[in-house]
Amino acid sequence: MTKSAKLGQNFLRAGQVARRIVDLLEAPAGPILEIGAGEGMLSGPLLEKFPGRRLVLVEVDPRLVTELERRFAGPNSPRRGGRVEILAGDILQVDMEKLFPGERAAVIGNLPYHISKPLVDWLIAQRAKIGRAVLMLQKDFVDKILAPAGGKNHHAQSVVFQLLFQSRRCFDVPAGAFTPKPKIVSTVIAARPVESPLPDGAEFYDFVKLCFAGRRKTLANNLAQRYPDAVVADLFAAFGLKRDIRAEQLPADRFPPLYAALKKYSGEEG
């Protein structure tokens, strides 16, 4: 097994698909960050479409980093000139505030499937530094993060992602477009952070996770793990909620007012 296989990487081989993905990225005002640059299938079209833009390629596999440096940033590369930077390491450890001080970056990438969930959490945490994003993910995972209320796919991460990003499905990519060929279909989405971020950031996310803590439990039972019964009862009465409602039945936009009201009722407001 190669190192790339161990890292769960599936390399896009279809040039037409790569160009279609890059074409979804509207002209950014600032730098571009490519996640999981791999063999540079998106990197080349990015350089062609956005000449003069600062492009940072993030790749964890040392072998691929060496190849990317040779092609795009080495002494014999025609792409030199300070525009292309190769960042060797784990994207989850990248702090965009340090990488792009005073700027917002466009983010693009064929995201490794095995870290989809933590990568979306990384995007949520870094949202203030993101201008727009074009991402290819496992179709089943996209179904979850964009799931509407009422089904089992609606969960804490999907609620927060939908509140913080305006997203749309663009197109599916068949398994045959990759090497090695995965057993799943991929989906490309385009996303933009919303203008009004949620209050309290990580604290709000923790609240939503509490709401979904026990998927077989009602919302009231989950909230009772942290809040007094009287507070939960007042909340449900104020919002006209039935005692047997579950978190997955609530649309994403219902959670911020519930959070604000609970802070008020329980005396957590500063």
C-alpha positions as CSV (number, residue, x, y, z in Angstrom):
1,M,0.0,0.0,0.0
2,T,1.4,3.4,-0.9
3,K,1.6,6.3,1.6
4,S,-1.1,8.1,-0.4
5,A,-3.4,5.1,0.0
6,K,-2.7,5.0,3.7
7,L,-3.7,8.7,3.9
8,G,-7.0,7.9,2.2
9,Q,-6.3,9.9,-0.9
10,N,-8.2,9.4,-4.2
11,F,-6.6,11.3,-7.0
12,L,-8.8,13.1,-9.5
13,R,-7.8,12.1,-13.0
14,A,-10.5,13.7,-15.2
15,G,-9.1,17.0,-16.4
16,Q,-12.6,18.2,-17.6
17,V,-13.9,17.7,-14.1
18,A,-11.0,19.5,-12.6
19,R,-11.6,22.5,-14.8
20,R,-15.3,22.4,-14.0
21,I,-14.5,22.6,-10.3
22,V,-12.1,25.5,-10.7
23,D,-14.7,27.3,-12.9
24,L,-17.0,27.3,-9.9
25,L,-14.6,29.5,-8.0
26,E,-15.6,33.1,-8.7
27,A,-12.7,35.6,-9.1
28,P,-11.4,36.0,-5.5
29,A,-10.2,39.4,-4.3
30,G,-7.5,37.7,-2.1
31,P,-5.4,34.6,-1.9
32,I,-6.5,31.0,-2.7
33,L,-5.9,28.0,-0.4
34,E,-6.1,24.6,-2.0
35,I,-6.7,21.7,0.5
36,G,-5.1,18.4,-0.4
37,A,-3.3,19.5,-3.6
38,G,-2.2,16.0,-4.3
39,E,-0.8,15.7,-7.8
40,G,-1.8,19.2,-8.7
41,M,-4.8,18.4,-10.8
42,L,-6.6,21.5,-9.6
43,S,-3.5,23.5,-9.0
44,G,-2.6,23.9,-12.7
45,P,-6.1,25.2,-13.7
46,L,-6.1,27.5,-10.7
47,L,-2.9,29.1,-11.9
48,E,-4.2,29.5,-15.4
49,K,-7.5,31.0,-14.3
50,F,-6.1,33.3,-11.6
51,P,-2.7,34.6,-12.8
52,G,-1.1,36.8,-10.2
53,R,-3.1,35.5,-7.3
54,R,-1.2,34.1,-4.3
55,L,-1.9,30.4,-4.2
56,V,-1.1,28.2,-1.2
57,L,-1.1,24.5,-1.7
58,V,-1.6,22.3,1.4
59,E,-0.5,18.7,1.2
60,V,0.3,16.2,4.0
61,D,2.1,13.5,1.9
62,P,5.9,14.3,1.7
63,R,6.3,12.6,-1.6
64,L,3.6,14.7,-3.2
65,V,4.9,17.8,-1.6
66,T,8.2,17.2,-3.3
67,E,6.5,16.8,-6.7
68,L,4.4,19.9,-6.1
69,E,7.5,21.9,-5.3
70,R,9.2,20.7,-8.5
71,R,6.2,21.5,-10.7
72,F,5.0,24.8,-9.2
73,A,7.6,26.3,-7.0
74,G,11.0,24.8,-7.7
75,P,14.0,26.6,-9.3
76,N,13.3,25.2,-12.7
77,S,9.5,25.7,-12.5
78,P,7.9,28.1,-15.0
79,R,5.4,28.9,-12.2
80,R,7.9,30.7,-10.0
81,G,7.6,34.3,-9.0
82,G,6.4,34.1,-5.4
83,R,2.8,33.3,-6.2
84,V,2.8,29.6,-5.4
85,E,3.6,28.4,-1.9
86,I,3.7,24.7,-0.8
87,L,2.6,24.1,2.7
88,A,3.6,20.6,3.9
89,G,1.4,19.4,6.7
90,D,-2.1,18.7,8.1
91,I,-4.8,21.2,7.0
92,L,-6.4,20.7,10.4
93,Q,-3.4,22.4,12.0
94,V,-3.4,25.4,9.7
95,D,-4.4,28.7,11.3
96,M,-5.7,30.9,8.5
97,E,-5.4,34.1,10.6
98,K,-1.6,33.5,10.7
99,L,-1.4,32.4,7.1
100,F,-3.5,35.2,5.7
101,P,-3.4,38.1,8.2
102,G,-5.8,40.9,7.3
103,E,-7.2,38.9,4.3
104,R,-9.9,36.5,3.4
105,A,-9.0,33.5,1.3
106,A,-10.9,31.4,-1.3
107,V,-10.8,27.7,-0.3
108,I,-10.9,24.9,-2.8
109,G,-10.1,21.2,-2.7
110,N,-10.8,17.6,-3.2
111,L,-11.2,16.8,0.5
112,P,-9.9,13.5,1.9
113,Y,-13.0,11.5,2.8
114,H,-11.6,10.1,6.1
115,I,-11.4,13.5,7.6
116,S,-14.5,15.1,6.2
117,K,-16.2,15.7,9.6
118,P,-13.2,17.4,11.3
119,L,-12.5,19.3,8.1
120,V,-16.0,20.8,8.1
121,D,-15.4,21.7,11.8
122,W,-12.2,23.3,10.7
123,L,-14.1,25.4,8.1
124,I,-16.6,26.4,10.7
125,A,-13.8,27.5,13.1
126,Q,-12.0,29.4,10.3
127,R,-15.1,30.9,8.7
128,A,-14.1,34.5,9.4
129,K,-11.1,34.1,7.1
130,I,-13.0,32.4,4.3
131,G,-14.4,34.5,1.4
132,R,-15.8,31.5,-0.5
133,A,-15.3,27.8,-0.9
134,V,-15.6,25.1,-3.6
135,L,-15.3,21.7,-2.1
136,M,-15.6,18.1,-3.3
137,L,-16.8,15.7,-0.6
138,Q,-18.3,12.2,-0.4
139,K,-21.9,12.5,-1.6
140,D,-23.3,10.7,1.5
141,F,-21.5,13.3,3.7
142,V,-22.9,16.2,1.7
143,D,-26.3,14.7,2.2
144,K,-25.7,15.0,5.9
145,I,-24.3,18.5,6.2
146,L,-27.0,19.9,3.9
147,A,-29.9,17.8,5.3
148,P,-33.1,19.6,6.1
149,A,-34.9,19.1,9.4
150,G,-37.0,16.0,9.9
151,G,-34.6,13.2,9.0
152,K,-31.8,11.2,10.6
153,N,-29.2,13.1,8.6
154,H,-30.1,16.4,10.3
155,H,-27.5,16.7,13.1
156,A,-25.5,19.2,15.1
157,Q,-22.8,19.8,12.5
158,S,-25.4,20.2,9.7
159,V,-27.3,22.8,11.8
160,V,-24.2,24.9,12.5
161,F,-22.8,24.6,8.9
162,Q,-26.2,25.6,7.4
163,L,-26.4,28.6,9.7
164,L,-22.8,29.8,9.0
165,F,-22.6,29.0,5.3
166,Q,-24.9,29.6,2.3
167,S,-24.3,26.4,0.3
168,R,-25.4,24.8,-2.9
169,R,-24.9,21.4,-4.6
170,C,-23.2,21.8,-7.9
171,F,-22.7,18.4,-9.5
172,D,-21.7,14.8,-8.7
173,V,-18.5,13.2,-9.7
174,P,-18.5,9.4,-10.5
175,A,-16.0,7.0,-8.9
176,G,-14.4,6.4,-12.3
177,A,-12.9,9.9,-12.3
178,F,-10.5,8.9,-9.5
179,T,-7.5,6.7,-9.0
180,P,-7.7,4.5,-7.0
181,K,-11.4,4.2,-7.7
182,P,-13.5,4.8,-4.6
183,K,-16.6,2.9,-3.8
184,I,-18.7,6.0,-3.5
185,V,-19.9,9.0,-5.6
186,S,-18.5,12.5,-4.8
187,T,-20.4,15.8,-4.8
188,V,-19.0,19.3,-5.4
189,I,-20.5,22.1,-3.4
190,A,-20.0,25.9,-3.4
191,A,-20.3,27.8,-0.1
192,R,-20.1,31.3,1.2
193,P,-20.0,32.4,4.9
194,V,-23.1,34.3,5.9
195,E,-22.7,38.0,6.8
196,S,-24.1,37.7,10.3
197,P,-22.1,35.1,12.4
198,L,-23.7,33.4,15.3
199,P,-23.0,34.7,18.8
200,D,-20.6,32.9,21.1
201,G,-19.1,30.7,18.4
202,A,-17.9,27.4,20.0
203,E,-20.2,27.8,23.0
204,F,-23.2,27.9,20.6
205,Y,-21.9,24.8,18.8
206,D,-21.6,23.0,22.1
207,F,-25.2,23.9,22.8
208,V,-26.4,22.4,19.5
209,K,-24.3,19.2,20.2
210,L,-26.1,19.0,23.6
211,C,-29.5,19.2,21.8
212,F,-28.5,16.2,19.6
213,A,-26.6,14.3,22.4
214,G,-29.0,11.4,22.6
215,R,-30.5,10.8,19.2
216,R,-33.2,8.5,20.7
217,K,-34.0,11.1,23.4
218,T,-36.3,14.1,23.1
219,L,-34.9,17.6,23.0
220,A,-36.2,18.2,26.5
221,N,-34.4,15.2,27.9
222,N,-31.1,16.3,26.2
223,L,-31.4,19.8,27.6
224,A,-32.2,18.5,31.1
225,Q,-28.6,17.2,31.3
226,R,-27.5,20.9,31.7
227,Y,-30.5,23.0,32.5
228,P,-33.1,22.7,35.4
229,D,-36.5,21.2,34.5
230,A,-38.3,24.5,35.3
231,V,-36.0,26.4,32.8
232,V,-36.6,23.8,30.1
233,A,-40.4,23.9,30.8
234,D,-40.5,27.7,30.5
235,L,-38.5,27.5,27.3
236,F,-40.8,25.0,25.7
237,A,-43.9,27.0,26.7
238,A,-42.4,30.3,25.3
239,F,-41.6,28.7,22.0
240,G,-44.7,26.5,21.7
241,L,-42.7,23.3,21.5
242,K,-44.1,19.9,22.2
243,R,-42.4,18.0,25.0
244,D,-41.8,15.0,22.8
245,I,-40.1,16.9,20.0
246,R,-36.6,15.8,18.9
247,A,-33.7,18.0,17.9
248,E,-33.7,16.6,14.3
249,Q,-37.2,17.9,13.8
250,L,-36.2,21.5,14.3
251,P,-35.0,23.6,11.3
252,A,-31.5,25.1,11.7
253,D,-32.8,28.7,12.3
254,R,-34.7,27.6,15.4
255,F,-31.6,26.9,17.4
256,P,-30.1,30.4,17.8
257,P,-33.2,31.8,19.5
258,L,-33.5,28.8,21.7
259,Y,-29.9,29.2,22.8
260,A,-30.4,32.9,23.5
261,A,-33.5,32.3,25.5
262,L,-31.9,29.5,27.6
263,K,-29.0,31.8,28.5
264,K,-31.5,34.4,29.6
265,Y,-33.7,32.0,31.6
266,S,-30.8,30.3,33.3
267,G,-29.0,33.5,34.1
268,E,-26.0,32.8,32.0
269,E,-26.0,36.2,30.2
270,G,-23.2,38.5,31.2
